[in-house]
Amino acid sequence: MYAVRHHRYQSDEPAWRELHRYTGAELPCRIRPWLLDPGSLTARLIAASKDNFRVKVLQQSWQRPHFSERRLLGMGDRELAIVREVELRCYDEPWVFARSVIPASSVQGRLRHLRKFKDSALGAMLFSDPGMHRAPYELARLRGDSMTLPANLRSDEALWGRRSCFYLSDLPLMVSEIFLPAFRA
């Protein structure tokens, strides 16, 4: 179904830090409410864009996740996961780059459907699950030219991102979201 890819960006991971390690002054006012919002980013983007929203899948394959992603998810070094990278587009511009990591052990039984969610928004599915709970955020400020981003999404300005683990039936998956230059609050 998926080819196994070895990720090429391992050395350029963002420096994710727990939310409490940031002072309010460090987080830009324009993006702070978006970084800290506990609700669905998808729902908020749909509202902000007056329904001019779509998901563009950049890639989805079985991969060995980044070291920090494996650590966050409690995965072994050789374990594989479905890694999905998408653009969350508003007004046909990429506002957010999102990367989801779903360990192989999390796509079984009731959650088997996570193997095939094509161009639908993962956030909509997560927030519709009554048993879902989310771990606290980690935040990162990264260079706009970071190799973590696809080449067409890189820029000259620094970017902010957030990531957290979601638990469905106590099985983890991780979502990171990086706010791109076209993002408008």
DRENRONU-653969 format. One record per atom (N, C-alpha, C): x, y, z; residue in three letters. Coordinates in steps of 0.001 Angstrom, whole numbers, plus 500000, padded with zeros to 6 digits. Last residue first. Example, Ala and Ser with C-alpha at 12.3 -4.5 7.8 and 13.67 -1.06 7.14 Angstrom:
BEGIN
512850497750507080SER513670498940507140SER512900500030507870SER513190494310507800ALA512300495500507800ALA513200496700507800ALA
end
This chain:
BEGIN
495948536025510518ALA495100535827511704ALA493821536620511586ALA497231534400507791ARG496661535681508252ARG495722535399509414ARG499978532890506231PHE498972532810507290PHE498536534213507710PHE502132533094504556ALA500828533515504022ALA499729533510505074ALA504268531956506086PRO504173533397505879PRO502817533877505359PRO502793529315508229LEU503599529798507103LEU503410531308506890LEU503065527461511086PHE502346528572510475PHE503255529257509452PHE502995524059511432ILE503893525207511291ILE503163526270510497ILE502188521451513502GLU501620522450512604GLU502534523667512606GLU502097517973514133SER502807519246514242SER502267520176513162SER500719515326515876VAL500475516304514820VAL501321517540515122VAL500821511862516581MET501365513194516793MET501045514074515601MET499069509403518426LEU499511509923517147LEU499932511364517395LEU498522506541520598PRO499011507880520265PRO499187508137518773PRO495675505149522126LEU496743504937521149LEU497195506306520633LEU493423505401523702ASP494731505354524371ASP495891505034523436ASP491470505973521842SER491476504650522470SER492832504379523115SER493674508330520852LEU492397507755520486LEU492416506324520989LEU495439511139521649TYR495219509748522027TYR493794509360521667TYR497932513237520291PHE496522512948520487PHE496426511480520850PHE500611515358521040CYS500110513998520843CYS498619513986521107CYS501615518304519258SER501114517594520431SER500714516189520025SER503187521370518326ARG502914519954518117ARG502368519373519414ARG503643524378516430ARG503227523683517648ARG503057522215517301ARG505671527115515218GLY504920525878515101GLY504539525325516453GLY506664529965513361TRP506277529342514624TRP505485528087514342TRP509519531134511485LEU508153530622511579LEU507924530018512958LEU511416533793510022ALA511259532741511029ALA509787532382511160ALA511662534387506454GLU511289534770507820GLU511150533563508744GLU512195533454503950ASP513269534166504629ASP512945534475506081ASP510949530064503422SER510917531516503270SER512118532131503990SER509488527094501979ARG510530527795502734ARG510468529293502449ARG507817525684500394LEU507210526384501530LEU508236527157502358LEU509222524292498477ASN508311525336498005ASN507655526126499140ASN510633522356500030ALA511341523480499398ALA510398524610498993ALA509054521496503132PRO509267521258501700PRO509846522523501048PRO510852521854506229LEU509787522264505317LEU510088521833503895LEU513185521071507319THR511979520402507792THR510813520696506867THR515111522773506543MET514924521597505693MET513727520762506157MET514273526203506925SER514537524895507525SER514248523761506540SER513905528820506332ASP514556527991505309ASP514901526593505835ASP512871529947508587GLY511978529781507437GLY512574528931506342GLY513725528413511647ARG514135529207510486ARG513173528932509334ARG511273528253514237LEU512259527671513332LEU512580528622512194LEU510196527765517405ARG510444528818516425ARG511530528267515525ARG507775525637518860ALA509107525840518286ALA509086527071517395ALA506102523927521569LEU506212524995520576LEU507634525065520050LEU503870521413522570GLU505247521866522519GLU505277522904521403GLU500844521025524499TYR501626521440523336TYR503107521553523638TYR499680518141526351PRO500058519559526225PRO500932519806524991PRO497583515694524636ALA498657516049525566ALA498979517541525397ALA494118515077524343ARG495330515654523773ARG496315515974524893ARG491734512523523602HIS492308513516524495HIS493692513898523962HIS488743511125522322MET490045511733522063MET490462512610523239MET486226510061522446GLY487222509516523360GLY488600510126523211GLY484716511222520409PRO484434511602521797PRO485465511081522805PRO485954512562517511ASP486029511339518313ASP485822511695519791ASP486163514930516250SER484825514326516256SER484797513045517089SER488799515604516305PHE487919516335517208PHE486485515811517190PHE489809513857514296LEU490254513767515691LEU489253514410516645LEU488540514740511932MET488313513386512430MET488682513274513909MET489579517313511720ALA488128517128511790ALA487793515751512354ALA492351516752511508GLY491809517463512662GLY490312517278512821GLY492665515646508985LEU492821514778510143LEU492200515427511375LEU490667516331506245ALA491428516926507340ALA491469515972508527ALA491194514385503252SER490347514948504298SER491233515462505431SER492584513122501271ASP492731514572501383ASP491751515189502378ASP493124510049502898LYS493299510811501668LYS493433512307501902LYS493059508233504885PHE492187509384505025PHE492443510422503950PHE493881505303505721LYS493378505865504456LYS492490507067504732LYS494629504573508247ARG495551504263507154ARG495161504974505858ARG492572505001509951LEU493580506056509859LEU494601505791508753LEU491041502719510137HIS490667503697509111HIS491688504839508972HIS491915501429512430ARG492448500989511137ARG492169501998510023ARG490948501819514938LEU491630502946514294LEU492253502580512944LEU489915499408515813ARG488994500522515600ARG489634501686514846ARG492709497669514611GLY491371497583515173GLY490504498763514804GLY495445499985514170GLN494876498644514245GLN493450498740514771GLN497416502023514262VAL496476501883513137VAL495937500462513048VAL499303502085516253SER498078502864516460SER497055502706515340SER501526500715515424SER500750500115516507SER499440500858516778SER502642502505513637ALA501984501303513113ALA501100500666514182ALA501985505934514574PRO502724504678514708PRO501923503488514171PRO501714508653512702ILE500811507666513297ILE501548506328513372ILE502218511957512443VAL502959510707512602VAL502054509753513366VAL501821514752510333SER501214513799511264SER502042512527511265SER502348518066509766ARG502994516750509672ARG502380515873510751ARG501437520932507932ALA501153519990509018ALA501811518650508723ALA501720524278507347PHE502306522992506970PHE502076522068508162PHE499349526762506579VAL499946525901507608VAL500520524659506936VAL498653528167504311TRP498734528897505577TRP499482528091506631TRP498986528381500941PRO499355527522502072PRO499548528352503343PRO496024529546499307GLU497401529805499717GLU497741528865500866GLU493293529441498721ASP494236528787497813ASP495694529162498062ASP492073530327501001TYR492085531214499832TYR493141530744498817TYR494173528142502714CYS493053529066502817CYS493181530053501660CYS495356524891503298ARG495285526035502390ARG494013526837502632ARG497671523077504709LEU496323523525505017LEU496196524867504318LEU499569520586503244GLU499373522024503337GLU497920522238503724GLU500990517681504854VAL499959518382504089VAL500145519888504199VAL502304514500505324GLU502582515921505288GLU501582516593504366GLU502439511691507325ARG501625512417506345ARG501960513891506451ARG503607508597508005VAL503944510018508102VAL503222510707506947VAL503027505814509806ILE502528506544508647ILE502851508012508908ILE506047504323511055ALA504785505028511248ALA504314505539509891ALA508180501808512513LEU507696502635511416LEU506362503268511786LEU510948501290514715GLU509513501244514422GLU509151502218513305GLU513521501458515542ARG513280500807514253ARG511805500759513856ARG513456502719518045ASP514238503300516956ASP513942502702515587ASP510072502723519386GLY511431502229519289GLY512128502806518070GLY508053505410520702MET508366504403519683MET509820503956519796MET506839507442522159GLY507236506215522847GLY507548505074521896GLY506353509859520996LEU505330508817520817LEU505668507510521529LEU508691511250521578LEU507413511775522040LEU506315510710522001LEU510558509633520174ARG510631509781521627ARG509287510249522193ARG509745510052517545ARG509727508693518113ARG509739508755519633ARG510238512799517399GLU508873512289517212GLU508744510883517794GLU512982512943517688SER512136513561518722SER510679513108518604SER513799511522515305PHE514138511050516646PHE513190511626517700PHE511243511195512783HIS512363511899513397HIS512585511347514811HIS510078507858511758PRO509940509268512127PRO511233509862512674PRO510385505966509023ARG510933506019510378ARG510889507492510778ARG507316505521507190GLN508662506058507398GLN509108505782508821GLN504921505138504738TRP505515504527505929TRP506942505016506018TRP503404508232503593SER504115506966503398SER504542506406504750SER502384510923501833GLN501943510031502899GLN502589508681502635GLN502609514343500841GLN503110512964500835GLN502519512215502016GLN500807516424500520LEU502119516496499880LEU502761515119499789LEU497472517180500157VAL498400516161500635VAL499690516256499827VAL495805519935501043LYS496590519437499916LYS497618518465500477LYS492635520833502062VAL493843520118502449VAL494525519644501173VAL491076524077502099ARG491237522712501598ARG492561522140502088ARG488793526790502317PHE489794525928502947PHE489865524604502210PHE486859528942502603ASN487808528838501490ASN489026528049501965ASN485189529390504800ASP485046528136504039ASP485917528032502791ASP486371531749505807LYS484981531733505333LYS484742530563504370LYS488750531571507035SER488775531713505577SER487382531708504964SER488081531212509683ALA488872532395509315ALA488864532644507816ALA486743528699509557ALA486014529911509947ALA486765531173509487ALA488880527057508791ILE487662527102507964ILE486879528380508272ILE490598527457510957LEU490995527902509621LEU489792528008508689LEU489076526238513000ARG489402527663513095ARG489828528227511741ARG488998523600512148ALA487747524356512301ALA488027525857512328ALA491797523030512243THR491033522920511003THR489760523756511077THR492380523238514925LEU492952524224514015LEU492188524208512697LEU490191522722517534SER490584522227516220SER491130523365515360SER491445524020520686GLY490440523454519781GLY491050522994518463GLY493273525363522207PRO493145523916522420PRO492163523235521468PRO495547527781521128ASP494143527352521058ASP494042525831521215ASP498141528681520930LEU497679528206522237LEU496247527679522232LEU498532529559518333LEU499452528571518893LEU498884527918520155LEU496515531485518158TRP496458530297517305TRP497357529195517847TRP497286533490519918PRO496005532800520124PRO495878531518519303PRO499935534178518741ARG499778533565520066ARG498430532854520242ARG500097535647516434ILE499959534199516297ILE499699533493517626ILE500252538325517228ARG499426537953516073ARG499139536459516037ARG502152538445519305CYS500724538664519590CYS499827538142518468CYS504698535969519491PRO504130537140518817PRO502617537234519040PRO506166535035522477LEU505210534610521454LEU504580535833520798LEU507676536249524426GLU508377535567523334GLU507451535208522178GLU505893537192526314ALA506572538175525465ALA507288537516524285ALA505173534924527732GLY504194535543526844GLY504842536513525870GLY507865532587527592THR507179533692528246THR506187534267527246THR508114529076527515TYR508031530341526790TYR507365531379527665TYR507873526804528949ARG509227527351528829ARG509263528665528048ARG505324525834528760HIS505647526635529943HIS507054527229529893HIS505436524231526393LEU504778525530526388LEU505206526405527561LEU508551522683525669GLU507264522675526354GLU506734524096526456GLU509949522864522395ARG510036523110523838ARG508638523107524428ARG511787521734519626TRP510495521777520301TRP510708521941521804TRP513592522789517327ALA513873522626518759ALA512562522807519520ALA513108520931514260PRO512889522096515114PRO513232521769516569PRO515736519077512651GLU514485519112513403GLU514337520416514166GLU517769518467510881ASP517272519833510923ASP515939519933511666ASP518468515831510560SER519394516703511275SER518862518122511470SER516382514535509048GLN516636514186510435GLN517474515229511186GLN515337514668506480TYR515490515904507232TYR515890515679508685TYR514687512416505009ARG515940513089504689ARG516224514304505558ARG513415509245505903HIS513283510695505935HIS514631511363505789HIS512764506700503761HIS513658507124504831HIS513703508640504782HIS509721505062503130ARG510687506112502800ARG511541506396504011ARG508033502395501787VAL508736502870502981VAL509777503875502530VAL504961502810500095ALA506384502526500030ALA507010503054501320ALA501843501349500896TYR502742502495500960TYR504164502001500744TYR500814498810500000MET500000500000500000MET500862501260500000MET
end
